[in-house]
Amino acid sequence: MSASEIINALKGLSGVKFFEVYKKSTFKCHRNKKNGDVQTVTVDVFDGGAEAGENRYHCVATSDDGAEATGNPASTIEVVFATLHWNKLDP
């Protein structure tokens, strides 16, 4: 079963009334902060499927030292990554 089929099945559950469902993919990344320290960042990408339109994707990046970067949802992952407030990872 595809992610879109699972999303639609969850939205169709009677009595539960889910109106938003996202598939979550998690990525571990490593970077050098502005001060040169190595930082581990967990990037969670949420995909609401094609039916979510302009709100299909959103992303939250959380560092191992507690910093968090978010942004606005968009219809493509490229736009989400381009507009994420990555600078928030360097407090």
C-alpha positions as CSV (number, residue, x, y, z in Angstrom):
1,M,0.0,0.0,0.0
2,S,1.4,3.4,-0.9
3,A,1.7,6.4,1.4
4,S,-1.2,8.1,-0.4
5,E,-3.4,5.1,0.0
6,I,-2.6,4.9,3.7
7,I,-3.3,8.6,4.2
8,N,-6.6,8.2,2.4
9,A,-7.5,5.2,4.5
10,L,-6.7,7.0,7.7
11,K,-8.8,10.0,6.6
12,G,-11.7,7.7,5.8
13,L,-11.9,6.0,9.2
14,S,-15.4,6.4,10.5
15,G,-15.7,7.9,13.9
16,V,-12.0,9.1,14.1
17,K,-12.4,12.2,11.9
18,F,-8.8,12.7,10.9
19,F,-8.7,15.8,8.7
20,E,-4.9,16.0,8.3
21,V,-2.6,13.0,8.0
22,Y,1.2,13.2,7.1
23,K,3.8,10.6,6.4
24,K,6.9,11.4,8.4
25,S,10.4,10.7,7.1
26,T,13.4,11.3,9.3
27,F,17.0,12.1,8.3
28,K,20.1,12.4,10.5
29,C,22.5,15.1,9.2
30,H,25.8,16.5,10.5
31,R,27.1,20.0,9.9
32,N,29.7,22.5,11.1
33,K,28.1,25.4,13.0
34,K,29.4,28.9,12.4
35,N,31.7,28.5,15.4
36,G,33.2,25.3,13.9
37,D,31.5,22.8,16.3
38,V,30.0,19.7,14.8
39,Q,26.2,19.6,15.2
40,T,23.9,16.6,14.6
41,V,20.6,17.7,13.1
42,T,17.5,15.5,12.8
43,V,15.4,16.6,9.8
44,D,11.7,15.5,9.9
45,V,9.9,15.8,6.6
46,F,6.1,15.6,6.6
47,D,4.3,14.7,3.4
48,G,0.5,15.1,3.3
49,G,0.1,13.6,-0.2
50,A,-0.8,15.3,-3.4
51,E,-4.3,16.1,-2.1
52,A,-2.8,18.5,0.5
53,G,-1.9,20.9,-2.4
54,E,0.1,23.9,-1.2
55,N,0.4,22.4,2.3
56,R,1.8,19.0,1.0
57,Y,5.2,19.3,2.7
58,H,6.5,20.8,5.9
59,C,9.8,20.3,7.8
60,V,11.2,20.6,11.2
61,A,15.0,20.4,11.8
62,T,16.1,19.9,15.4
63,S,19.7,19.9,16.5
64,D,21.3,17.8,19.2
65,D,21.9,21.0,21.3
66,G,18.2,22.0,21.3
67,A,18.0,24.4,18.4
68,E,15.0,24.1,16.0
69,A,14.4,25.4,12.5
70,T,11.0,25.4,10.8
71,G,9.3,27.2,8.0
72,N,6.1,27.4,6.0
73,P,4.5,24.5,4.2
74,A,4.7,24.3,0.4
75,S,3.7,22.1,-2.5
76,T,7.3,21.0,-3.2
77,I,10.0,19.9,-0.9
78,E,12.5,22.1,-2.7
79,V,10.5,25.2,-1.7
80,V,10.2,24.0,1.9
81,F,14.0,23.4,2.1
82,A,14.7,26.8,0.4
83,T,12.5,28.7,2.9
84,L,13.3,26.9,6.1
85,H,14.9,29.1,8.7
86,W,18.1,27.1,8.8
87,N,19.9,30.1,10.5
88,K,18.0,29.1,13.7
89,L,20.3,26.2,14.1
90,D,23.1,28.6,15.0
91,P,21.7,30.3,18.1
